[in-house]
Amino acid sequence: MSMSRREFLKASVASAVAANGLAWFGASEVFGADTVVIPSASHWGPFKAVVKNGVLVGVQPLSDIDAMPTKMLTEGLISRVYHKTRVQYPMVRKSYLANPTGDVKPHLRGKEPFVRVTWDEILAITANAILTTAEQHGNEALFSSSYGGWSHAGLLRPQVLQGRLFGLIGGHSVTTGDYSGGASQISLPHIIGDMEVYSPQTAWEVMAEHTEVMVWVGCDPWKNNRIEYTVADHQMFPRWQLIKDRGVKFISINPQYTTTDEALGSEWVKIVPNTDVALFLGMAYHVYTTGKYDKAYLDKYTVGFDKFLPYLLGKDADGTPPKTPEWAAKITGIPAQKIVELAELFATKRTQFAGAWALQRAHHGEMTHWAIINFAAMLGKIGKPGQGVGFSWHYGGGGMPQSTHPMPVGLSQGRNPIKSRCPASRISEMLMNPGKQYTRDGATHTYPDVHLIYNAGNNFMSHQQNTNELLRAMNGKVRTVICQDPWWCASSRFADIVLPATSALERDDMSSGGTYSNDKIYAMRQVIQPYGESLDDFEIFRRLGDLMGVGFQFTEGKTVPQILRESYDRTNPTVPFDEFWEKGIVRIDVPEKMRKWVRHGDFYTDPVKNPLHTKSGKIELYCSEIDSFKIPDCPPIPKFLEPAEYLGNAKPGQVHVVSPHPFNRVHSQMAQADVRKYENVKGRQHVRISAEDAKANGIKNGDLVELHNERGALIAGAVVTDQIMKGVVSLEEGNWIQLDSRGRCNSGAINMITTSVASSGLSQATSANTCIASLKKCTDAESENRAYEPPPVEKAAKLALDVAGMKLFERAAALKGATMASMTPGEKLFYERCTLCHVPREPGDYTKKQWHGITQSMFPRAGLDDAQKKIVLDFLEKNAKDAAAM
């Protein structure tokens, strides 16, 4: 086939850019006539794309907006979009294509070649697989692992669009909850009236004025705020420096010294992982027995102290001893004298506790944030300016004041007729135990009988714990795995059908920033043409919808430009859309009062007028509602419950493996990008090891090491440091997977060795940070890391597909039945505006009071006016968990 001069230049420039990396152009750079500059935005920040002859050759960070552009933006973006792991064409796994209705040889997933097919062929194969599965096993057999929405920062995210399409053909089973804050999002509404893990934090100016001590409990905002769910602008970084300059003392309770600690000079208090509850109980015991607690605050703002106190004093029915500092010292590894010192400092200074999400990603994780809340309440801190508790300081620009302005939103997911759900981290258990009952938030559910997985914009193969267990479950149960993604990530490599989606740079979209401040709206303008034959997610689902007779209902007759314009116009803009689209950004003023906003401040000022949305209206140190659930592994007060595995019950020589969020990735995004060169060791994920553990195992800096346990094994590269405590190693999550002949991950993917044990029967959340493994030097790696190589691909002859004979339209019509009944106004608004982050939460998941608490954080980002808020709340109240009982 001949290649035009333009195509030749485009291919040549793309190859050169991929080889040499992205150029970081200054704001005053002058370009030639063959170069254009296009405004766009991403998780990593806003930018202007520099495009030469149709190829992205560089970016211009927006220095007046982004306080700290990262290498993920300035270098990683281009190497990722032009990387050899792009899925350029529709692909079907060889054995699946050879016999789609017979033996598809699922055990060959991840091992055999893919076959290139056309879009018409793969869409027909996909639609037929979906409809056949639903006809044979019911719609609940269709399972969506597309829950997260992290694939890009725009409005038209694939999990939303997938939910919309499947709702039109009878629905599908979905994930519920998430990996990020799965335990606390269930427990904290009962305890303090809101999920908290996704809530705005006290405005930074209040912190600078009032706070004396800031306590990072596993919290690392300097690293984790490098990215956002929407568009990161890094505005809190200079503010943290200002807070430090005001004389605030930073204390870090963490098994490792973090980037935040380095930047702000934190005092480091080393703690055994998974023992934070014991620390806060020990401090609580001390302030109670020395009279340094605030009895008046407890009486006015809390309930249940009388039921918490016996446990603290060793008089509980469980027979455990008093929770003295000496008791806590034996568990946490922190000397008793230091525990006393900390307790007295926190009692006498204006103290803000910042608890990380990582704390509750552990066995009995529900207890950790609760223990922090109880201790802070005993000191009378919660709701006072610059004091109290916050569980989202490390995310979304927590601390930036909120504009309270409505933000743009995209299409509604719509109602899902199927109510079968699986907690996000329980996919393996679901596949191995169809029909099994499980509890979550006091309700009993049943795992669906799943035969097809559809995965769009989410790398579930890298995210799910205990990878080998997941592979066994998939091979034994799932006939069809469909992955819709731009890259050959782990989920694509282990799929049967791969639909090549465009990256965010190859489509038009829109976003906002920051996650909590909501003080900017960004145009995400298309920068380059789609790579290979990739299509954007909207178009893929539209075409599938057309095949199944619901294309018009899916689009409502609207194009993407129309959807974006209408979404923008609903924000009550002061700048016309065309002007906004040309400039790429609209700034939004922040009301002066929000610069003085205090988390839980209204409750502290007047708890009668502004009660919390708990059952009592107060902070629940003991929770009667959780008590009523009678969950064996989740008591109604925060207790230290020994984890299934931690250093306290480990065998000699074993280490505790923590798996924090990466520094240069968004989970598994950017894993293949050039920025990995800054931290990878011999092409693999680095693992931080203490000097003591390295010496004991004969490991030197730069060596390959193997971590292994009964669940699996992985190979990583050693970084020997004095910034992590003895007995603990730190391996960032999110690597892609490449298995060697012995089943070891040659790329260092942490979930090869993490446990799939649930946090508890309350939340069914992940326990990934509860992980013990053996460590040794690796001298037998079989090859270089090949996780970031594309799979072998074969070209098929023309397939003899009788698409008309499949009767996709008629079969879909028979399935959907009466599921397209019109929604009430409140229901439509809820699914359209309030459910964009993850899979829509069912109204019956929460009580009326809990919904009132949750929507306080939800509504500002959903962009609802007062009348719309009332309509949505009316819908939620009528369908809440306790609606029938009222």
N, C-alpha and C positions, 0 to 999 in steps of 0.2 A: 504494500500500500504506500503511495507517495505521501510525503509530508510537506505541508505548506511552509513557507518561510516563517510565518507567524508562529505556527506550531513548533517549528524547529527552534526558533529563538526562545519560546516559552519553555520547552523541554530543556534547552541548554542552560538557561538562567536558573531554572528550578534545580537542576543537578548541581550547578555551581553553588547555589545558596545552601542546599542540603549538605554539601561537602564542607563549606567554609563557615556556616553559621549565619545568624541574623545580625545585621548591622544596627547599631543604636544611633539614630540620627538626632542631631541637636534640633531644637525648636526653630532655629533661624536658617537651617539648611536650605539651599536653593537647588532645585531639581530641573532636569531637562524636559523637553516637550514630550518625551516618551514615558514620563513618570507622573503619576497622579498620587495625591494624598487623600486618604479616605478615613473619616472618623469611625471608630468602632469601640467595642468594650468587651471585657471578659472577666472571669473569676479573678484574674491576676491583676486587673486594673484597666482603666480607660487608655486609649491610645489613638494615634493616627497611623494608619497603615501606609507604608511607602510601597507603591506597586509600579513595577517597571515592565512594560510589554506584557501586562496581564499576570505577572508573577510577583508575589510578595517578596520584597528584598530587604525590608527593614521596618522598624516602628519608631515613632516619635512618642515617648511618654509625655503625658500632660503635666508639666512641672508645676503649673498653677493649681492643679487639682489633686494629683497623686503625690503624697508627702514622701513616699519611699518606693519608687519603682523597683521591682525585684527582677532577678535574672530569669524567673519563669516567664515574665513578660518580654524582657529585652533580648533573651537568647532562646528560651525554650519554645516559644510560640511557633516560630518558623520551622525549627527542626522537627517538631511534632507534626505539623500539618503536611510537610513534604516527606515524612519518614517512610522508609521501605515497608513498614508495617501497615500502611494504609490498605484497606480493603477496596480495591479499585473496581471490582466487578461482582455481580451476583454469583454466589458460590453455594454448592451443595456437597456435603461429604460423600465420598465415592460410594461406600457401601449403602448409604441411605438412598442415593439416587438410583442405584442398581436394582433395589428391591423395596420401594417405599411402603408396600403393603405386607411385606413378609419379614424376614429376619434382617433387621437394619444394622446388626452387629454393633450395638452400643459400646462394647468394650474397646472398639477401635477409635472412639472419639479422642481427639488429641494426638493420634498416632498416624493416621493415614492421610493421603492427599485429598484436596477438594477439587471439584470439577466446576469449571466456569460455564454458566448458562446465561440466557438472556433474561431481561426483566419480565417479559411476558411469561416466560416459563417459570421463573421462580415465584412470581406472584400467584400464579395458578397452583403451583405445588404448595405454597404456604396456605392459601385460602382453603384448599382441599384438605390439608392436614388439620387445620382448625375445625372445619365443619365435620370431618369424619370423626374426630375425637369427641366433639360435642354430641354427635348422633349416637355414638357407641357407648359413651360413658356419662353423658350429661355435661352441661356447661361448666360445672364445678371442676371437671377434669382439666380445664384450661387454666393454667396458673401463670400469673404475672410476677416475675421477679424484678420488675421495673418500678422500683418504689422511690428512688432517692431524688431524682431531678437534678443531680450534680453534673450531668453531661455537658451543660453549658449554662450561661447566666441569663438566657433569654426567657421570654414568656411562653413560647411554643415548645415546651420541653416534652421529650418523647413519652414519659410515663403518663402525662396528662392526655396526650393525643391517643395513646394506646387505650387508656381507660375509657375515653370517649367512644372509640370505635367498638370495643368489645361490649360496651353497654348497649350499643345499638343492635347487636346480634345475640342478645340473651345473657350477656355478662360473663364474668370469669372469676375464679378465686384469686385473691390478692394477698400481698403481705400487709401486715399492720405493725405499727410501731416502727422503730428504726434501730440502727446500730449506735448512733451518736449518743442519744440520751434515753435509751429504751427502758431502763429501770425507773429513773426519776420522773419521766413523763407520766408514769402511772402512779407512783407513790406520792409525789409532792402535791398534786391537786387535793389529796386527802389531808395533807399535813399543813400546807401553807396557802392553799387556794389557787395555785397556778402551777403550770408545768415548770416554771422558773428557768429550766435549761434553755428555753428559747425566748426569754424575756429581756426587755431593755434594762440596762443597768443605770444606777445613779449617775447624773451628769458629772463630767470630769471636773468642772469648776467647783462643784460642791466638795468633791474629793480633795482638790487642791486646797480648799479653804478650811476644811474640818478634819480630815483624816490625819491621824498620827502614826498608825501602824496599818500596813497592808499585808495580809497574809495570803500567800499563794499556796493553796493546798493542791499539789499536783498540777498547778495551773501555769501555762506558758503562753501568755498573749503575744509576746514578741514574735513567736514562731507562728502560732495558729491564726493570727490576724493578718498574715501575709495573703490570705485568700478569703473570699466571702462567697456565700450562696448566690448573691447578686454580683455587684461590681465592687471590688475592693479599692479604696482610695487611701488607706493607711493613715488616716487622719489622727488616730489615737497615738501613734508613735511619738510625735513631738509633744503631745499632751502628757504622756507618761514622763517624759523628761522634765516638763514643767512641774508635775506633781512631785517628782523626786527633788527638784530644786527648792520646793517649799519645805523640805526637811522631813518628808514622810519616810519612815523606816520600813523597809521591805524584808519580810521573812518568808523563806521558801521551805515548805515541808514536802520533801520529795526524795526519792531514792537517787536522783541524779540532778546535777547542777545544770540549769537550762539556759537557753539564749536570753530569756527575760532576766534571769539572775545575773548574767554577765553584763547586760545592758544597764541594769538598775542597781547593781551592787547588793543583791539580796544576801541576807544571812542564811546560810544553808543548814537546815536541820534534817539529817538523814533519817529515813524511816523505812522499815521493812514493808514492801508492797502488800496491799490488802489489809493493813492494820490501822488505818486512820481512825476507825471507829474506836478502837481501844485507846488511842491518844486522847480523843475528845472526851471519852468517858473518864479517863484519868484526870484530865483537867477539870471536868465537871465535879468530880468527887472533891477535889482540892478546894475549889471556890465555895462549895457548899459547906464543907466541914470547917472552913476557916471564916465563914460568914461573909465572904466577898461576893456573894450572889445578890441579885436584885429581887427581893421578895415582892415588893410592890408591883414591879413590872410583870412578874409571873402571875400575880393575882388578877391584874387588869387585862393582860394581853394574851394569856395562854390558858389552856386546859390540860389536865392530865398529869401535872407534876407529882401529885400524890401517888400515882401509879408508876411513874418513872423512878421515883426516889428509892423505893425498896430494892430495885435491881441495882441502883448505884451503890447502895450501902451493903449489898450482899445479903439482903433479906428476901430476895425473890424466890418464888417456888421452884425455879430452875436449879437452885442450890449452888450457883456460882459465887465466888468470893467477892468482897468489897472491891470496887474498881479504883483502888488506890493508885497513885503515881507509880508505886513499886510494882503493882500488878501490871500496869500498862507498860512499864519499862521492859519487862521480860518478854512481852509480845512484840513491841514496836522497835526495840533496839535503841530507843532514846533513853538516856539516863533519867532516873526519877527526879533528880535535882533539876535537870533541864525542863522536864515537864512542869514542875512547880514554878520555875522561873517564867516559862511561857504563860502559864495560867494567870500569874499575878500581873504580868505585863499587859495581857489582853484585858484583864479586869480593870486596870487603872488607866488605860489609854483608849482614845477613840479609835476603834479597830474595825476594819472591814475584812471579812473573810471571803476569799475568792476560791470557790471549789470547782475543780475541773470536771468535765464529763467523764474523763478517764476513770475517776474514782468509782463510779457506779457501773463501769463495764467489768464487773467482777462477781464472783460467787457471793450472794447476799448483798449485792451492790445497793439495794434499796436502803440499807442501813446507814451508808456513809454520809450522804447529804443530810439525812435526818439527824444524825449525831451532831453534825456541825450546827444545824438549826437549834437543837435543844441547848447546846452549850452557849450559843450566841444569845438565845432568849434568857437563859439564866443570868447572863451578864447585863441584860436590859439593853441590847444593842439594836435590835431589828427595827428599822423605820426611822432611826435618828440620822441626821445629816452626816454623811461620810462614814457611816458605821453599818453593821449588820451583816447580812449574807447576800451573796450574788453568785449565781452558777452559770453566768454567760459572759464573764469579763474577757475570756480568751477568744471570743467569737464575734464576728459581725460588727466590729468596731464598737464593742460594748463600752459605754462611757460617753460616747458622742451624743449630744442632745438631739431630741427627736423633732422633726418638722411638724409632725401630725398631719401632714398633707397626704391626700389620696395618691396612691401609686398605680401605674398601669398594670392591668392583668389581662390574661389571654382568654382562650376558649374554656368553656366549662367542661369538666370531665363528665358531668351528668351522673345520673343515678346508676349504680351497679345492681342489676336485679339479683345477682348471686351474693349471698352473705357469708359464704365460706371464706375464712381467712387463716393465714399462718403468720405468727410473729416473725419478724424479719430474720432473726438468727436461728430459726427452727426448721429451715427447709429440709435438712437431712432427716430429722425426726418425722416430719410430715410424710416424706416419701417412703420411709421405712414402716410407718404405722398408719396407713389410711384408715379412717374411721375411729381412730383413738381419740378419747376425750382429753381435753386439757383445760386448766383454769387460767383466767387472765382477768385481773381487776375484779375479782369476786364473781365472775360469770364463768359458766362452763361452755366450751366450744368443742367442735369436732373437726379433726383434720380432714380435708377433702381427699378424694381418691384421684390423684393427679397423673395424667398421662402425657401432657404437653406443657412445656415451659416456653413462654415468650419473654424475651429479655431485650428491652430497648433502652439504651443510654445508661446501662448499669453493669458493672463488672462483677456479677455475683460469684463467679468462680474464684475471684481473688478475695472477696469480702467474707464469704461464709466460713465459719470456723470448721476445723478438722476436715481439711480438703480430701483426704483419703476416704473418710466416711461419706462425704458428699458424692464422690465419684462412684463408690459402691452403691449408694442409694439411687443415683441416676441410672447407672447401668442396669440395675435390677428392676427399675420401675418405669422409666420415662422413655416413650417411643420417639418423641420428637422434641428437640431443643432448637428454638429459633432465636437467633441473635441479630439485632439490628444495631449496627455500630460502625463508626468510621475506621476502626483499627482492629488488627488481629490481636486483641487483648485475650486474656485467658478464657473469657466467656465465648468469644468467637472461635477460638481454637478448639474448644470442647463442644461446639454446636454441630447440628446437622444441616441447618439452613442458615446462611449468613447473608443478610441484606445490607449492602453498603450505604451507610448514611453519610451525608456531608458533615464536615466540621462546622463550627459556628462561624468560621470566616467565609463560608461559601453560601450563606443564606442571609436574608434580612430578618432582623428581630429587634427587640427592645428590652431594656432592663432598667434597674434603678440602683441607687447607692446612697449610703451604705445600708446594710441589712436593717439596722435599727434607726439610724438617723433619717433615712428617706429624704435626703435633702438634694438629690439630683435625679434626673431622668436621662438615660443614655440611649442614643440610637446605636444599634448594633448593625451597621450597614454591611452588606455583602462586600467583601474585599477582593476575592478571586472567584473564578468559575469553579464549579464542582470538580473535584479530583476524580479522574477516571470516569466511570459511569455512575458515581454515587448520586443519590437523590436526597433531598431534605426529608426529615421525618414527617412533616405535614403531607408532602406529596406521596410518600410511601403508603401512609395510612389512607389517604384519599383514594389511591388506586385500588388498594385492598377493599375499601368501602364500595367503590364502583363495581368490583367483581361480585360483591355480595349484596348489591342492591341498596346500600345505605350511604352511598357517596354524597348525595345531596344533603341528607340529614347530618352527615359528618361536617360538611363545610358550611351548611346553612346558606349555600349559594355565594359565599364570600371568598375572596382571594386573600392571600397573606397581607398584601398592602392595605386592603380594606380593614382587616382585623386589627392591624397595628394602628391605623389612623383612628379607628373607633375607640380603641383602648386608650390611646393618648388623649383623645377629646374628653373621655370620661373623668380625667384627672383635674378638670377645671383649669386648663392651662392659661398662662398669661402670654405665651408665645405661640403663634400659629404653627401648625404641624410642619408645613413646608420649610419654615425658617428653622425649626428645631431639627428637622431631618438633615438639612444642609450643614448646620453647625455641629450637630452630633450630641449636644448637651443642653439641658435646661437646669439652672440652679434654683433652688427653692429656699426661701427665707425660713429661719427657725425662730419661733416665738420666744421672746425674752424669758417668759416664765419657765420654758422648758430647760433653760440653762441652769435653773435652780431645782430641777426635778429630783426627787429622792425616791428610790425604790422602797415600797411599803410605807412611804411617808404619810399618805392620807390616813392609812390605818393607824399609825402611831399618833397622829394629831387628834383623831376622833374615831376610836374603834367601834362606837355605837353607830355613828352616821356612815362610816366607811368600813364595814366588817369585811374580813377575808371571806373568800368563797369556799370555806370549809364547812363541815356540818355544824360546827359550833360558832362559826364566824371568827374564831380566834386561831392562834398557832396551836397545833395539836401535838403536845409532847408525848401523849398517849393518844392513839386514834381508835375510837370505838368502832368506826366503820371497817377499818382493816381487821380489828379484832373479830368482828362479826363474820368475816370471810373464813375464819378458822383454817388458815393456810399453814401447814406444818412447818414450812421453812421460812416463814415471814411473820415474826411476832409483831404485836401492836405498839411496841416501843423500840427505839434503836438499841440493839444488843450487838456485842461482838460475838459473831458466830464463826467458828473456825472454818476457813475456806477448805474446799476439797483438796487443794494443794497450794502450799505456800512454804516459805522457808522454815516455818515452825513445825512442819511435818515432812520436810524434804529429806531425802537420803543424803548421806555425806557426799560432798562433791557436786551435788546438783545446784543449779542456779534458777532464780526466778527471772522469767523473760517478760519484760514489759514491752508494749508495742504502741508507741505514741504516733500521732499524726506526723507525716513527713515534713521536712523543711522545704524541699523543692518540688513537692507534688501536691495535688489534691487527691488523696487516697491513691488510686492507681493511675490517675491522669498525670501525664508528664513522665511516667516511669521509663518510657523509651526515648525521651527527649535528651538533647545534648547536655542539659543541666545535670544529669546524673554523674557526669565526670567529676563534679566538684566534691562528691562524697563517696561514690562507689569505690570499692577496693577490688582490684582485679576483675572489674566488670560486674561485680555483685553488690548487693545491698550491704552497707557497712553495719557492723554491730559493735556497740560500745561495751568494753570489758574493763573492769577494774585492773589496776596493776597487780594486785594480789592474786586475783583469779587467773590472770594471764600467766604469771610466774608459776602458779601451781599446776598449770596445764601445759607448760612449755610453749606458750604462744607469744609471738612477738607482733608488734605493730605491722600491719600489712599482710600477715599470714591469712590463709583461708582456714576457717573453722567450721566444724559441724555441730549443730544443735539437734538433739534427737530425744524422743521419748516413745512411749508405746503407740502414739498416734501417727508419728511420721518423723521425717528428718529433712534438714535443709543445710545448704552450704552458704556461708556469708563471709565477708572480709573483716578482719579484726581491726578495730581502732582502740588501742590501749590508752586509757585515760585515768586521771585522778579525779574526774568529775562524775563518777558513779560509784556507789557504795559496793563493798565486797559482797558477793553472793547474788548480785543483780546484773543482768545484761539488758541492753536496750536495742531493739530491732524495729525500725520503722515499718508500719504496715503499708500495703498497697503494691507490692511487687507483682509482676506477671509471673507465670508459672512455666518452668521447663523441667520435666522430670528426667532423671538419668535412668540407666538400666536397673538401678537398685531402688528406684522410686523416690530418691532424694530430690528436693527442688534445688536445682543448680543456680537459681536466681535469688534465693534467700527470702521466699514468700513465707511470712510468719504463720499463716493459717494452716500450714502443714503440721504444726505442732500444738495449736491452741485447742482448748477443750470446747465441746459443744454443749456442755452442761448449762442449763438455764440459770440465770441469776436467782430466781425463785419462782414459785407458783403464783406470785402476785403479778409479775410483769412478763415472765418468760423471755427476758432480755439476755443479751450476750454476756459471757463471762470471759472474754478474750484475754483480759489482763490477769486472770488467774491461771498461770501457766508455769509449770516446773519442767525443766529439761536438763539433760546432761550435755556437757560442753567438752569438746576435744579439738585438737589441731587436725585439720583435714589435709592429708597427703595423697589422696586418691581421687581427686576430681577427674571426671572422665573427659571433659571438654571445656572449652570456653562457655560462658553463659550464652545460650541460644534462645532465651525467652523473647528477645526483641528481633528475631528473624521471622519472616513470613513463612507459612507452611508451603509445602509443595503443591502446585496447582496443575491440573490437567485440563485440556480443552476437549469438550465433548462434541460428538457429532450432533446434528440437529435432532432434538428429541421429538418423539412421535406423541405429543400430548394432544388429547382431544378435550380442549377446554370447554367447548360447548357441551360435550357429553357429560362433563362434571356437574352441570346444572347447579352452579354455585349460587346463583341468584335465588332459585326456587328453594334450595335447601336452607339457605340463610333465613328466608322468609318464614319457613316452617319453624325454625328454632326460636326466632325472636318473639313470636306470638304477640302477646299484649304488653310487652315490656317497654314499649315506647309511649306509654301513657304520659300525658302532659304533667309537668311538675308545677307545684304551687310556687308563687313568687318568692317566698322565703327559701324554699328548697332550691330553686334555680340560682338564686343569689349565693347561697351557701356553697353549692358545688362549683359555681363559676368563679367566685372571688376569694373563698376562704380555704381552698384545698389544693393549693398549687405546690406546696413544698414536698409533700409525700402523697401516698394514697389517701383519698378522702377518709377522714375519721367518721365512723358511723355515729349519728346523733345519739343512739342508744348506748354508746360507749361511756358516757359520762352523765352525772346527775345534773339537774338544773343549776344548782349552785356552782358546780364545777365548770359548766359551760360559761357561766357569767364571768368566772375567773379567767378561763382560757381565752375567751374572746377579747379581753382587755388588751392582750398582746397581739391577737390575731387581726382585729379590726383595723388598726392603723395601717398595717401592711396590705390589707385587702381593699383599702380605699373606699370604705362605705361612709355615706353621710348618716345623719342621725335617724332619718326615716328608714333607711335601708338596714341599719343596725337593729332597729326594732323589729322589722319584718323577719330578719334572720333569727333573732333571739326567740321570737314567737314560734318559729318553725322548730328550733332546737328544743325549746321547753315542751312542746307538744310531743316530741319524739325522744325525750331524754330517758335515761335509764330508770328514773323514778317517776316518769309521767303517769304510768298506769296505776301506780300506788297512791297518787295524790287525788 
